[in-house]
Structures are given as C-alpha cells and as structure tokens.
Amino acid sequence: DWVMRDHIAEAVEQIRQQVGDEEVILGLSGGVDSSVAAALIHRAIGDQLTCVFVDHGLLRLNEGDMVMDMFVGKLHAKVIRVDASDLFLGKLAGVSEPEQKRKIIGGLFVDVFKQEAAKLKGDGAKGETGGRTVKGATWLAQGTIYPDVIESGGAKSKKAVTIKSHHNVGGLPEQLGLKLLEPLRDLFKDEVRELGVALGLPPEMVYRHPFPGPGLGVRILGEVKKEYADLLRRADAIFIEELRNHVDEATGKTWYDLTSQAFTVFLPVKSVGVMGDGRTYDYVVALRAVQTSDFMTADWAELPYALLKKVSGRIINEVRGINRVTYDVSSKPPATIEWE
Ligand code: XMP
C-alpha cells in the first residue's frame, strides 16, 4: 500500500525532526492506540524510545506476556514491565462501588507511571552506565487519536451526567515536565489500524475489540479479588477463542469479527449444580456480545446457539469454580455495554 508507506515515511521523518537525539517515554497499555504509537516511534528513533507497561493485574489471559513478546521479542523495543498487581489488588480490597473502583485504578495507574517516568527522566545531563551514554527522557509520547482530540474539546463538557468516568491522563506531560509527542493525532481509528498493520503489528492485535482501561476491574461485579480475576480470565479466553473459531457461513466472517465487543462478566454469586454424583455450589458468569457502530447505542448480538452451547460447555467443564453460564440479552440503552 503506497499511500500508507508514504505516510509512514513522512511520520517517521517528522518524529526524527521533532525529537532529534532526545529520549522518549511511552505508556504502553496493550491497546491499539498506544501499540501503534509505540511501533511508529520505535521505527523512527529505535532505542531512544522506552516504553513503560504497567500491569495492573486486571488484564486478560496471557496479555502481559503477549505484549512483551510483541514489543521486545519481535520489534526489539525497550519495554519496562511493571508488575503492580499486588498494589492494585491491595487498594481494591473491600471496594465494590464501580466509580470508586475506576478512580482507584485510574489514580494508581497514573502514580505508578509517574514513578517510572521520574526514574527515566533526566536533567538533560549526560551520564554513563555500562559504557552506554544515557540521557534522561524529555518527551512523553501518547497514542492520542483524532476522536480523542475532538472529545476533549467542547463536546464532552456539554455532557450533563457522567455515566462512567474513563481514565484521564490529561495533564500528565505538564506534571512530569515533559514535552508531548502525539504522532497519531490526525488519524481516525481505521487509519490507526491500517498503520499498525503496515508497521508489522499482527492484525489480530490491531483489530482487537476495545478493552476498558480498568480492565477486568469493571468486569468483576463488586469487590475485585484475585481468585475471581483468575476464573474470569480463563472463562473469557474460552469465549473469545470460540468466537474466533466460529465462521458465519453467510458472510464468511468469524463471530469475533461480526461483533463489536464481546467479553465475559464475573458474577460473585453462587448457584447450585450437579456434576457426576455430586452437588456443586459455584460461581456464575455472563457472556456479553454486542454489535454497534459508535458504542453509544448497541444491540446484543444474535450469536448462533451452537456457539453458545460450545462456549458454556467448555467453560463449565474446563473452569472448575464456575458451574453456570448465562447470556446477556440487554441492549444499550437502557443497559450499558459493560456491567459496571
Ligand atoms: P458502556 O459500558 O458505557 O461502554 O456502554 C461504552 C464503551 O466504553 C468502554 N468503557 C470504558 N473504557 N475506561 C475505558 O477506557 C472505562 O472506565 C470504561 N468503561 C466503559 C466499554 O468497554 C465500551 O467499549
């Protein structure tokens, strides 16, 4: 694709001009925008980029390792992985109100990132470690895309009620005293995805469904516990795997691609079941799959029964601790896509 190749060459040149020989820090979340920004900046300036990946312990199955394999293993980028799961789970103990959970997760995320960034930030003086010249970072890169730019303008402030507060990392560069680098600012989501593929990121990653910043923290209803997160991760991985496996004959597309967002929700209630000769008393999960063009309204997806049957059978058989699977048939509005 010539247009995309030209675009990459132009963007790379612009980043080199802007950054010169200075160092850049980027917060990698595993999401599409920060991943594409990282790949692009890495293409432009290589080792002058350091990515910080904060693992809050509320990621999906193997997600942290997949991010590291991709960025360190394949792209050879510098990534600092911060395992902060104990910190996050500790602060979330006893907290069940969704907005409070979001605030705790968002706040801790910023704290941990700031701490790591402060370590990488220099006073501009050059130093030597292990023979390599090290300069402190003076740039903070963010995967801000065009819709984010518009949203933080007038439109958002007119909204009277906040239904769900999202991560707000605005103001971070000022607080850290870093210059802001936003190479995706002019791009729409589709363009960001095309760019990601052209940069060599795997299409499965680039075309992944959106995942909320607070992660499984808002997909475990009420209090978040490690035990719940571990069960949910396994159940959700089965659901996603089967969505990717099932192809719709009419369109030739997988049900993963036919849905806009699909995931599993952990319900911290127990129900009675029977297994072999015994009685079980275990947790319940809900499967959620929606189709939407803008995420403002959404219809629940009419998944084939055969797919639902396969998923529920596998979850109940493979994930000891879950003995009941339900399917969410609520549209937005009045329900929201996430349960919290
Ligand atoms: P709702 O549940 O409000 O979700 O219908 C609409 C879209 O927003 C995502 N979402 C979030 N994203 N932080 C995020 O980054 C959040 O706290 C959050 N809450 C919801 C949700 O996954 C869906 O795509």
Residues whose N, C-alpha, C, O or C-beta is under 5 A from the ligand:
A	BS01	XMP	K164 S165 H166 H167 P210 F211 P212 G213 P214 F295 T336 I337 E338
